[in-house]
Every structure is written in structure tokens, then in C-alpha cells.
Amino acid sequence: MRPGDLEPATQAILRDDWGDRRTWFEFTLVQDTCHPIVAELDDRIVGTGVGIRSGRAGWIGTIWVAADLRGHGLGRALTEAVISSLHDGGVRTLLLVSTEAGRPLYERMGFEVQTWYQILEAAGTADTDPGPGVRAFRPSDLRAMTRLDREATGEDRASIVRRFASATTTRVATDVAGAVRGYVIRAPWGGGATIAPDADDAIRILTARRAAAGPSGRVRVGLLQENEAGLARLAEEGLRPIWSAPRMIRGEPIAWHPDWIWGQFNHAIG
Ligand SMILES: CC(C)(COP(=O)(O)OP(=O)(O)OC[C@H]1O[C@@H](n2cnc3c(N)ncnc32)[C@H](O)[C@@H]1OP(=O)(O)O)[C@@H](O)C(=O)NCCC(=O)NCCS
């Protein structure tokens, strides 16, 4: 994908009712751990795919083929091209979140369902008080955040954390001494990557997000199914499930803490 492909790729996917990917593609074009690709036919963008290197793990996202050209091997070709760029970058573990349409393709390519993401939603609140122990990000939080992020995900997402963390996009939960215990980072396209080893911190972050969204807004969270206690807590808080999707894996296992993860940048990065 070149900068000139941004508009036609965005429009083609919008026409296909698969969402507005503009801000996401803009990011993939400037982020050096991303490798966005397109398929072209007679000057028309007919397919997309994105690879994202997060250390030895790599994500495959936005595999899309124009509706009139499906079933001819293009989805597989795009996925193979993304995988090959990830392998060239040293990736040993391939990860993706699959749609129903994509799952047969990935299963044929050797991916297995590792676990499921459960996406839940809640309305915002009229509280103006964000609650105790949650404050805006400061640059001095970065080191603790990237360490926490690496331990939670088993991935190296430091360059993404550094790109998006700011006082307006990011809140951190702290202990009484001010040390970082968890955080949420909002991406420009709207996702909210949230890491918190302790459920109480995750709930405090969520309460602050609901207050910031206001009564007419809504917030979404994404937990792994391993986090049974977290899912039960969020049900008590009034969150309701809106969808779920399989997380698929191929390659070396990774050491991670699925129950520390409460939200994603999006489902192409995790
Ligand atoms: C998923 C998608 C990219 C597949 O693209 P495609 O060009 O139709 O896929 P291919 O023709 O390369 O098919 C790849 C393989 O999956 C198989 N396959 C594809 N759809 C299938 C289905 N519904 N059921 C069973 N097998 C299927 C094909 O037979 C082929 O297998 P083979 O290579 O062993 O013969 C396309 O349907 C799409 O763009 N969907 C909307 C966006 C989306 O959901 N993307 C996935 C994001 S995770």
C-alpha cells in the first residue's frame, strides 16, 4: 500500500459495508512495524491486508477481498503475503482475530483457535468525578506501561504505546505511592487498549471512561474468555455482551496473561 492507495482502499471497503478503515490505514502507512498491502486489478483496489510486528509475535489484520472476487484464492494470497513479510521481520508467532468469513481460510492455513475475545458494552454515566487512583498519563509512566504491556501480551508493543500515549488519550490507575498498576490508551480510530493485572484497577479505569463518555456516550471493553472473574465483575457493573470472536494462532506459543487484558487497540493489533 502506498499513500495514494489510502483513499481508494478506504472507499472500496466502505462500499462493501466493512467499516471505515481510513484512520487505521493512515497509521499503518507511517508506523514502521506495520506492513500494509493491497491487491490491484485494472487500477482498482480489490483486496487489502496488514501485518504488524510486535516483537516475535505478529498480527495479521484487515484481510479483505472485494465481494465480486471472493472464492478465487485472493484472500489466501493476501494472507500469505502478509505472513511472509512478518516472517522476514523475525516473527515466530502469528496472531489474528477472525471473522466468520475468514475462519475457514485461516483454518486451512494451519491456524488454530487459541481463545475467544468477549466484547461488552456499557452506557456512559453522569458522574463528573473519575474516581480515586486514576489520572491522566505522564511521560514518566511510559517505562512502567511498556513493561506491563509486554508481560500481559507477551508481545513488544512499545512503539505503539509510545505513539498513542498522551495526557488526552491515556489514563493510568496508580497505587497510593503513584506507581502504575494499569492503563487505557485510546487509539485515534476509537479502540481502547486496556491492561490491568488487578480487576479492581480495571473497574476503576472503566468507571473513569464511563464518566468521560457522559450519559449519551458508551464504552466498550474486550476480555479474553480466560478472565472469568473479570467477566462476572463486569456483568455486575451492568455491561452487556455484544459480540465475540476467536483469537487464532500459528507458530511458537507465547507466554502471556490473558486475564490482564481488558481492551484492544483494535482487532488487527490486539
Ligand atoms: C475472508 C475473505 C478475505 C476470503 O477471501 P477469498 O478471496 O474468498 O478467499 P480464498 O478464495 O483465498 O479462499 C481461501 C481458502 O478458504 C476457503 N474458503 C473460503 N471461504 C470459505 C467458506 N465460506 N467455507 C469454507 N471454505 C472457505 C477456500 O476454499 C480456500 O481454500 P483453499 O485455498 O484450500 O482452496 C473474504 O471473504 C472477505 O473479504 N470477507 C470480508 C472481510 C473479512 O471478514 N475478512 C476476514 C477478516 S479476519
The ligand as a Gaussian input file, in Angstrom:
#p B3LYP/6-31G(d) Opt

LIG

0 1
 C      -12.382000     -13.813000       4.239000
 C      -12.079000     -13.387000       2.800000
 C      -10.886000     -12.427000       2.828000
 C      -11.735000     -14.615000       1.976000
 O      -11.299000     -14.167000       0.698000
 P      -11.376000     -15.144000      -0.593000
 O      -10.621000     -14.463000      -1.669000
 O      -12.780000     -15.508000      -0.862000
 O      -10.600000     -16.421000      -0.039000
 P       -9.922000     -17.528000      -0.929000
 O      -10.644000     -17.603000      -2.235000
 O       -8.471000     -17.261000      -0.980000
 O      -10.189000     -18.802000      -0.067000
 C       -9.168000     -19.278000       0.736000
 C       -9.466000     -20.663000       1.191000
 O      -10.562000     -20.690000       2.110000
 C      -11.615000     -21.494000       1.576000
 N      -12.829000     -20.807000       1.896000
 C      -13.098000     -19.519000       1.643000
 N      -14.333000     -19.234000       2.121000
 C      -14.811000     -20.385000       2.644000
 C      -16.024000     -20.735000       3.279000
 N      -17.003000     -19.836000       3.452000
 N      -16.181000     -22.002000       3.734000
 C      -15.201000     -22.912000       3.560000
 N      -14.009000     -22.633000       2.951000
 C      -13.838000     -21.382000       2.501000
 C      -11.372000     -21.586000       0.114000
 O      -11.896000     -22.796000      -0.437000
 C       -9.863000     -21.575000       0.056000
 O       -9.301000     -22.817000       0.402000
 P       -8.138000     -23.477000      -0.490000
 O       -7.115000     -22.403000      -0.728000
 O       -7.654000     -24.582000       0.337000
 O       -8.874000     -23.883000      -1.725000
 C      -13.303000     -12.670000       2.158000
 O      -14.447000     -13.478000       2.334000
 C      -13.615000     -11.309000       2.740000
 O      -13.027000     -10.306000       2.345000
 N      -14.585000     -11.225000       3.694000
 C      -14.977000      -9.970000       4.317000
 C      -13.875000      -9.418000       5.204000
 C      -13.453000     -10.417000       6.261000
 O      -14.267000     -10.935000       7.010000
 N      -12.130000     -10.649000       6.337000
 C      -11.531000     -11.567000       7.300000
 C      -11.014000     -10.780000       8.441000
 S      -10.413000     -11.823000       9.762000

